[in-house]
C-alpha cells in the first residue's frame, strides 16, 4: 500500500497506462488540480519504487518522458478491479462528480 499511497499516485499510473509515454506538462494537464510540487514528488517516488520509467533525451532543450515499467503495468492491471468497483459505487450512490 505504501507504493500507491498518496492522492495522485494511482491517477498518475492510470494516466500513463492510458496514454503510454507522457511528458511532465502532459501529465500535469491530464491531472487537473495537482500542483507541480506534488506531481514531481509522486513521480519521483513511483520511479524509486520501479513503477515509472523516466527517460531523459540529450536534446536542447532537454526532453524528459515518463512511462510505466513492467511492474507499473502489472500493478495497473491489479488496480483495474478497484476502478470497476469505484465506478459501480458511483453509479449506485448517484454521485454526479468525482473529484481527485
Legacy VTK file of the C-alpha trace (Angstrom):
# vtk DataFile Version 3.0
C-alpha trace
ASCII
DATASET POLYDATA
POINTS 100 float
0.000 0.000 0.000
2.962 2.341 0.571
3.746 2.174 -3.135
0.391 3.703 -4.093
-0.221 5.862 -1.030
-0.867 9.483 -1.784
-3.664 11.271 -3.526
-2.127 11.299 -7.010
-0.084 8.126 -7.455
-2.870 5.881 -8.718
-4.052 8.652 -11.040
-0.524 9.078 -12.420
-0.330 5.333 -13.068
-3.727 5.407 -14.758
-2.759 8.404 -16.923
0.420 6.668 -18.078
-1.497 3.463 -18.707
-3.995 5.185 -20.990
-1.554 7.430 -22.834
1.658 5.420 -22.819
4.505 7.907 -22.812
3.876 11.357 -21.344
5.987 14.418 -20.777
5.706 16.228 -17.442
3.433 19.006 -18.755
1.163 16.432 -20.397
0.880 14.541 -17.113
0.029 17.756 -15.303
-2.665 18.687 -17.840
-4.123 15.188 -17.515
-4.430 15.564 -13.732
-6.353 18.786 -13.049
-5.744 20.089 -9.555
-2.301 18.585 -8.986
0.438 21.053 -8.123
3.802 20.889 -9.827
5.430 20.117 -6.475
3.113 17.177 -5.700
3.374 15.762 -9.211
7.169 15.943 -9.066
7.237 14.272 -5.647
4.878 11.452 -6.594
6.544 10.768 -9.949
9.936 10.555 -8.219
8.560 8.140 -5.618
6.965 5.992 -8.320
10.287 5.986 -10.161
12.163 4.972 -6.985
9.667 2.135 -6.468
10.295 0.889 -10.005
6.809 1.615 -11.338
7.611 4.563 -13.605
10.471 4.935 -16.052
11.989 8.378 -16.592
13.898 8.823 -19.825
15.956 11.943 -20.499
16.875 12.718 -24.098
20.080 14.706 -24.665
18.487 17.485 -26.690
18.309 21.238 -26.372
16.005 21.898 -24.635
16.117 18.585 -22.748
13.168 16.274 -23.290
12.032 14.024 -20.433
9.409 11.327 -20.913
7.661 9.118 -18.377
6.203 5.677 -18.979
5.213 2.616 -16.989
7.657 -0.164 -16.237
6.523 -3.786 -16.383
5.838 -3.603 -12.634
3.770 -0.440 -13.135
1.759 -2.121 -15.877
1.069 -5.189 -13.742
0.075 -3.003 -10.774
-2.350 -1.122 -13.010
-3.887 -4.424 -14.072
-4.414 -5.252 -10.399
-5.967 -1.842 -9.740
-8.430 -2.207 -12.629
-10.882 -4.175 -10.482
-10.728 -1.431 -7.845
-11.576 1.083 -10.577
-14.562 -1.009 -11.623
-15.720 -1.153 -8.018
-15.472 2.643 -7.753
-17.381 3.169 -10.992
-20.142 0.849 -9.806
-20.281 2.578 -6.412
-20.622 5.975 -8.096
-23.461 4.602 -10.223
-25.172 3.084 -7.192
-24.897 6.136 -4.984
-25.785 8.548 -7.759
-22.672 10.669 -7.309
-22.680 13.311 -10.010
-18.983 14.183 -9.945
-15.805 12.549 -8.784
-13.006 14.824 -7.582
-9.445 13.557 -7.195
LINES 1 101
100 0 1 2 3 4 5 6 7 8 9 10 11 12 13 14 15 16 17 18 19 20 21 22 23 24 25 26 27 28 29 30 31 32 33 34 35 36 37 38 39 40 41 42 43 44 45 46 47 48 49 50 51 52 53 54 55 56 57 58 59 60 61 62 63 64 65 66 67 68 69 70 71 72 73 74 75 76 77 78 79 80 81 82 83 84 85 86 87 88 89 90 91 92 93 94 95 96 97 98 99
